[in-house]
Amino acid sequence: MAVNASMKEAAASGVFDVGINDSLPTGQLLVLGLQNVFGMTGMFVFPGLLGRSFNLPPEKIAYLYGMTFAVCGVITVLQSVLLLRLPIIQGPYAGSFAAIMAVGHLQGGGLGAAYGSFFVASLFWCALTIPAHRISFIGLFARFLRAPIISGMMVMLVIIQISNVAFPNWIGVPSNPGFPAVNILAGSVAVLVIIGAMVWGGAGLRRAAILAGLAVGTACYALFRPISFAAVSSAPLLVTPQGFPFGFSVRTDLVIVFLLVLIPPGIGSMAMYQMVADWGDEKLPAERMAQGVFGMAMGSALAAIVGGLSTIAYPDNIGMLRATRVGSRYATFAAGVLLIALGGFIKFDMLLVVVPQPIISAAATLLFGIVFMHGVHMLANVDWDDRKFVVAGLAVLVGLGGLFVSSEVLQTMPLMIRLIVQQPVISGGLTLVILHSILCKIPSVPDVEIPIQRGITLDTNDSRLLPKGPRV
């Protein structure tokens, strides 16, 4: 198969110049760590969008930034040196961001119910992912979620779900000080800078494209509407983590919603783990892979406690491994330490808060669009037939159509049904998985020469593992 040949070629050519278990001088590790931090696009966007959507004060938004940085850093450190022991960067997951935002705005919900239910769901997910010999709950779900039509459609559904916080907030509302001309102009400048850095910038500039765009866009906005940095100068030096800072309450229906949100990223990350291990000629037994998923589950529980976002293995940073040819897990360990340090430094977090909402939303519009098209690209490896057209078409229209159900109709539904209808990742995702399991053949992996043990399976049709070329 094409996948088999590609993996053999990658192993033979030696993807990494610096191996997974090799170290580097401290200065080089710090540089590589900074590059990885700057490559985490969602890190600089999601906390600000979440805080502003609930009209939180600047210090609370800074706290969201700090805890998101810190949680991602802690889990990255654990994955690098203790659990998975691979060069994997854990970044904030768009699905948990979308779920917290949606649940928090429900009548009778709020951030307290969102984070409390998120915490309980994370405990269940931890229990289901505990590494155990001969038993793999992860492998059971991987059987249904390994096909490229599933992974590609899930990416698209996630972006559909969170798209309402991007372009509309770029334009703003009449009560905004920069509406509409300044918002559109400054946001456009930010987008153009990001595109220029990504397309024509060198390797170093590409790593900092998001920060450069936010900085230049903010400067453009400040030319027309003054921005105060008083909150930055008056902020304390360090942030103190708090237990459930937005309150705590639990609702069974919301726990189910968050559990449905947490499962897909855990399954999808396994293919990334195996790919990186293959690049470094590293054996990855089932128990070790399960430890990586368990680490993600622990990160979700920690994020729920302190008020952050759950994590996922970031494809952007995995791409950096291939670009730099440095596979050292000590470089990602350095990135994790830097994330913890930046998260604890409240003045840095406050600098991110002063970036105007239209600038962040403009950057989000570009980034969400890129991720959406990545999902489309994954679908290019699907061998389409009538059954797959039925599966994908119905799933996307069920997920998208739920966003247009009138509020009067939604009020007549039980809360659980209302949540499912309003969450494309859940309504479309469940439709997708159920129909695919009924109508489509689950791809098998008998001829891939990779030791997948004890129920853990690998998606040989996953577009992330494929070279550009013919379909499989």
C-alpha positions in Angstrom: 0.0 0.0 0.0 1.0 3.7 -0.4 1.0 4.1 3.4 3.3 1.2 3.9 5.7 2.4 1.2 5.7 6.0 2.6 6.5 4.8 6.1 9.3 2.6 4.9 10.7 5.5 2.9 10.5 7.8 5.9 12.2 5.4 8.2 14.9 4.7 5.7 15.7 8.4 4.9 16.0 9.2 8.6 13.3 11.9 9.3 15.1 13.3 12.3 18.7 14.5 12.4 18.4 14.7 16.2 16.7 11.6 17.6 13.8 11.4 20.1 16.0 10.5 23.0 18.9 12.8 22.1 19.5 16.1 23.9 20.9 19.4 22.8 22.7 22.4 24.4 20.4 24.5 26.7 20.5 27.5 24.4 19.3 25.4 21.4 16.6 23.8 23.5 15.2 27.2 24.6 15.1 28.4 21.0 13.3 25.3 19.8 11.0 25.6 22.8 10.1 29.2 21.9 9.4 28.3 18.3 7.0 25.6 19.5 5.2 28.1 21.8 4.8 30.7 19.0 3.5 28.0 16.7 0.5 27.3 19.0 -2.0 29.4 17.2 -5.1 28.6 19.3 -3.2 29.5 22.5 -3.3 33.2 21.6 -6.9 33.2 20.4 -9.2 30.9 22.3 -8.9 32.3 25.9 -9.5 35.9 24.7 -12.5 34.9 22.6 -13.9 32.9 25.5 -13.5 35.6 28.1 -14.8 38.4 25.9 -17.9 36.3 25.0 -18.9 36.3 28.7 -17.9 40.0 29.2 -15.3 39.0 31.8 -13.1 41.7 33.3 -9.5 42.0 31.9 -8.0 40.3 35.0 -10.2 37.3 34.5 -9.3 37.0 30.8 -5.7 37.2 31.7 -6.3 34.4 34.2 -7.8 32.3 31.4 -4.7 32.9 29.3 -2.4 32.0 32.2 -4.2 28.8 33.1 -4.4 27.7 29.5 -0.7 28.2 29.1 0.1 26.5 32.4 -2.1 23.4 31.8 -0.7 22.9 28.3 2.8 23.2 29.7 2.2 20.7 32.5 0.8 18.1 30.2 3.5 18.7 27.5 6.2 18.1 30.2 4.5 14.9 31.3 4.2 13.7 27.7 7.8 14.5 27.0 9.5 12.8 29.9 7.1 10.6 31.9 4.1 9.3 30.1 4.3 9.1 26.3 8.0 10.0 26.1 7.7 11.5 22.6 8.2 15.0 21.3 4.5 16.0 21.5 3.2 19.5 22.3 -0.2 19.7 23.9 -2.3 22.7 22.9 -5.8 24.0 23.7 -8.5 21.9 22.0 -11.1 23.9 19.9 -13.8 21.4 20.8 -13.7 22.1 24.5 -13.5 25.8 23.8 -16.7 25.6 21.7 -18.5 23.4 24.3 -17.7 25.6 27.3 -18.8 28.7 25.3 -22.1 27.0 24.2 -22.9 25.5 27.6 -21.9 28.6 29.5 -24.4 30.7 27.5 -27.3 28.4 28.1 -30.1 29.6 30.3 -29.5 28.0 33.7 -26.0 27.1 32.7 -23.1 29.6 33.2 -19.4 29.0 33.5 -19.8 27.3 36.9 -22.0 24.6 35.4 -19.8 24.3 32.4 -16.6 23.8 34.3 -18.1 21.6 36.9 -19.7 19.3 34.4 -16.5 19.4 32.4 -14.6 18.2 35.4 -16.9 15.3 36.1 -16.7 14.3 32.4 -12.9 14.5 32.6 -12.9 12.1 35.5 -14.9 9.6 33.6 -12.6 10.0 30.6 -9.6 9.5 32.9 -11.1 6.3 34.2 -11.8 5.0 30.6 -8.3 5.7 29.5 -6.3 4.3 32.4 -3.5 2.2 30.7 -4.3 -1.5 31.3 -2.9 -4.7 29.9 -5.0 -6.5 27.3 -7.9 -4.1 27.6 -8.2 -1.1 25.4 -11.3 1.1 25.5 -9.4 3.4 23.2 -9.0 0.7 20.6 -12.8 0.1 20.6 -13.5 3.7 19.6 -10.5 3.8 17.2 -12.3 1.2 15.1 -15.0 3.7 14.2 -13.0 6.9 14.2 -9.9 6.0 12.1 -11.4 6.5 8.6 -10.4 9.7 6.9 -14.0 10.6 6.2 -14.6 10.6 9.9 -11.5 12.6 10.9 -12.0 15.1 8.1 -15.7 15.7 8.7 -15.1 16.1 12.5 -12.5 18.8 11.8 -15.1 20.6 9.6 -17.9 20.3 12.1 -15.7 21.7 14.9 -15.0 24.8 12.8 -18.6 25.2 11.8 -19.5 25.2 15.5 -17.2 28.0 16.5 -17.3 30.1 13.3 -19.8 32.5 14.8 -17.2 33.9 17.1 -14.9 34.9 14.3 -16.1 37.1 11.4 -19.1 38.6 13.2 -16.8 39.8 16.0 -14.3 41.1 13.5 -17.0 43.6 12.3 -18.3 44.2 15.8 -21.6 45.9 16.8 -22.6 49.5 16.8 -21.7 49.9 20.5 -18.0 49.1 19.8 -15.7 52.1 19.6 -14.2 51.0 16.3 -17.4 49.9 14.5 -17.2 49.4 11.7 -14.4 51.0 9.7 -11.6 50.8 12.3 -12.5 47.3 13.2 -12.5 46.1 9.6 -9.3 48.1 8.7 -7.2 47.0 11.7 -8.4 43.4 11.4 -7.5 43.4 7.7 -4.0 44.6 8.5 -3.6 41.8 11.1 -4.7 39.2 8.6 -2.4 40.6 5.9 0.6 40.5 8.2 -0.2 36.9 9.2 -0.6 35.8 5.6 2.6 37.6 4.6 4.6 36.0 7.4 3.2 32.5 6.7 3.6 32.7 2.9 6.7 34.8 2.3 8.4 34.9 5.7 11.4 32.8 6.6 11.2 29.9 9.0 11.6 32.1 12.1 9.0 34.7 11.0 6.5 31.9 10.2 6.7 30.6 13.7 5.8 34.1 15.1 3.2 35.0 12.4 0.3 35.1 14.8 2.0 37.3 17.4 3.3 39.6 14.6 -0.2 40.0 13.1 -1.8 40.7 16.5 0.9 43.2 17.4 0.7 45.1 14.1 -3.1 45.0 14.0 -3.2 46.3 17.6 -0.9 49.2 16.6 -3.1 50.0 13.6 -6.2 50.0 15.9 -4.4 52.3 18.4 -3.8 54.9 15.7 -7.6 55.6 15.6 -8.8 54.4 19.0 -6.5 54.8 22.1 -5.5 51.6 24.0 -4.6 51.8 27.7 -1.8 49.7 29.1 -2.6 50.7 32.7 -3.9 47.3 33.5 -0.6 45.7 32.4 1.6 48.0 34.6 -0.7 47.6 37.6 -1.0 43.8 37.3 0.8 41.7 39.9 3.9 39.8 38.8 2.6 36.2 39.2 -0.8 34.6 38.9 -2.2 32.3 41.6 -4.2 29.3 40.4 -7.6 28.9 41.9 -9.9 26.0 42.3 -13.0 26.4 40.2 -12.7 30.2 39.9 -16.1 30.5 38.1 -18.0 28.4 40.5 -19.0 24.7 40.6 -22.2 22.9 39.7 -22.8 19.6 37.9 -25.6 18.6 35.5 -25.9 15.1 34.2 -26.9 16.2 30.7 -23.9 18.5 30.5 -21.5 15.8 31.7 -22.7 13.6 28.7 -22.1 16.5 26.3 -18.6 17.1 27.6 -17.7 13.4 27.5 -18.8 13.3 23.8 -16.5 16.3 23.2 -13.5 14.8 24.9 -13.5 11.4 23.2 -12.7 12.4 19.6 -9.4 14.3 20.2 -8.0 11.4 22.3 -8.7 8.9 19.4 -7.4 11.2 16.7 -4.1 11.9 18.6 -3.1 8.2 18.5 -2.4 8.4 14.7 -0.1 11.4 15.4 1.7 9.5 18.2 2.4 6.6 15.9 3.5 8.8 13.1 6.1 10.6 15.2 7.3 7.4 16.7 7.8 6.0 13.2 9.8 9.1 12.2 12.1 8.4 15.1 12.3 4.6 14.7 10.8 4.4 18.2 8.7 1.4 19.2 5.3 2.4 20.5 3.5 -0.4 22.3 -0.2 -0.2 23.1 0.4 0.5 26.8 2.6 3.5 26.1 0.2 4.9 23.6 -2.6 4.6 26.1 -0.5 6.5 28.6 -0.4 9.4 26.1 -4.2 9.4 25.9 -4.4 9.2 29.7 -2.2 12.2 29.9 -4.6 14.2 27.7 -7.5 13.1 30.0 -5.6 14.3 33.1 -5.0 17.6 31.3 -8.8 17.9 30.9 -9.4 17.4 34.6 -6.7 19.8 35.5 -8.0 22.4 33.1 -11.5 22.0 34.6 -10.2 22.6 38.1 -8.2 25.7 37.5 -10.3 27.2 34.6 -8.5 26.4 31.4 -9.1 24.4 28.2 -8.5 20.7 27.6 -5.5 19.8 25.4 -4.8 17.9 22.1 -1.6 16.9 20.3 -1.1 19.9 18.1 -0.5 19.1 14.4 1.2 22.5 13.9 4.0 21.5 16.3 4.3 18.0 14.8 4.8 19.8 11.4 7.7 21.7 13.1 9.4 18.4 14.0 9.5 17.5 10.3 10.6 21.0 9.2 13.4 21.3 11.8 14.4 17.6 11.7 14.8 17.8 15.5 12.9 15.1 17.2 14.3 15.5 20.7 11.7 15.2 23.4 13.8 17.4 25.5 13.0 20.3 23.1 9.3 19.8 23.8 10.1 19.5 27.5 11.7 23.0 27.2 8.6 24.2 25.5 6.5 22.9 28.3 8.6 24.7 30.9 8.3 27.9 29.0 4.5 27.6 28.7 4.3 27.1 32.5 6.5 30.2 33.1 4.6 32.4 30.7 1.3 31.2 32.1 2.4 32.2 35.6 3.7 35.6 34.5 0.5 37.7 34.7 1.9 40.8 33.0 2.5 38.7 29.9 -1.1 37.4 30.1 -2.4 41.0 30.4 -0.5 42.0 27.3 -2.6 39.5 25.4 -5.8 40.9 27.0 -5.3 44.5 25.7 -5.4 43.2 22.1 -8.8 44.5 20.8 -11.5 42.0 20.1 -11.7 42.7 16.3 -8.0 41.9 15.9 -8.3 38.6 17.7 -11.5 37.7 15.7 -9.8 38.7 12.4 -6.9 36.3 13.2 -9.4 33.7 14.2 -11.3 34.0 10.9 -8.1 33.2 9.0 -7.0 30.4 11.3 -10.4 28.7 11.5 -10.6 28.9 7.7 -7.2 27.2 7.4 -8.2 24.4 9.8 -11.5 23.9 7.9 -9.7 23.5 4.7 -7.3 21.0 6.4 -10.4 18.9 7.0 -11.4 19.3 3.4 -7.9 18.1 2.4 -8.3 15.0 4.6 -11.4 14.1 2.6 -9.4 14.1 -0.6 -8.1 10.6 0.5 -11.6 9.2 0.7 -12.6 6.7 -2.0 -16.0 8.2 -2.5 -19.1 6.2 -3.4 -22.8 6.6 -3.0 -22.7 5.4 0.6 -20.1 7.8 1.7 -21.9 10.7 0.0 -25.0 9.7 2.0 -23.0 9.6 5.3 -21.1 12.8 4.8 -23.9 14.8 3.3 -26.5 14.0 5.9 -24.0 14.5 8.8 -22.9 18.0 7.6 -26.4 19.2 7.0 -27.7 17.8 10.3 -24.8 19.6 12.1 -25.1 22.8 10.1 -28.9 22.9 10.1 -29.1 22.8 13.9 -27.6 26.3 14.0 -30.6 27.7 12.2 -33.3 26.1 14.3 -35.4 29.0 15.7 -35.2 29.9 19.4 -39.0 29.2 19.7 -38.5 25.7 18.5 -35.5 25.1 20.7 -37.4 26.2 23.8 -39.9 23.4 23.3 -37.1 20.7 23.4 -35.7 19.0 26.5 -32.3 20.5 27.4 -30.3 17.5 26.3 -31.9 17.4 22.9 -31.4 21.2 22.6 -27.7 20.9 23.4 -27.2 18.1 20.8 -29.0 20.1 18.1 -27.0 23.2 18.8 -23.7 21.4 18.8 -22.6 20.4 15.2 -19.7 18.4 16.6 -22.2 16.2 18.5 -25.3 16.2 16.2 -23.3 15.9 13.0 -20.6 13.7 14.6 -23.1 11.1 16.0 -24.9 11.0 12.6 -21.5 10.5 10.9 -20.2 7.7 13.2 -23.5 5.8 13.3 -24.2 6.0 9.6 -20.6 5.1 8.7 -20.6 2.1 11.0 -23.8 0.9 9.3 -23.2 1.7 5.7 -19.5 1.7 5.2 -16.8 -0.9 5.6 -14.3 -0.2 8.4 -10.8 -0.1 6.8 -8.5 -2.8 8.0 -4.7 -2.7 8.6 -3.4 -6.2 7.9 -0.6 -5.2 5.6 0.9 -2.3 7.5 4.1 -3.4 9.1 3.7 -1.6 12.4 3.2 -3.4 15.7 -0.3 -2.3 16.8 -1.0 -4.3 19.9 -4.0 -5.2 22.1 -6.8 -3.5 20.5 -5.0 -0.3 19.4 -5.5 0.3 15.7 -4.0 2.8 13.3 -5.8 4.6 10.5 -3.8 3.7 7.4 -6.1 6.0 5.4 -5.5 9.0 7.6 -4.4 11.8 5.3 -1.8 13.0 7.9 0.1 9.7 7.2 -0.1 10.0 3.4 2.2 11.6 0.9 0.7 13.8 -1.7 -0.4 11.6 -4.5 -3.0 9.0 -5.4 -6.0 8.2 -3.2 -6.1 5.0 -1.2 
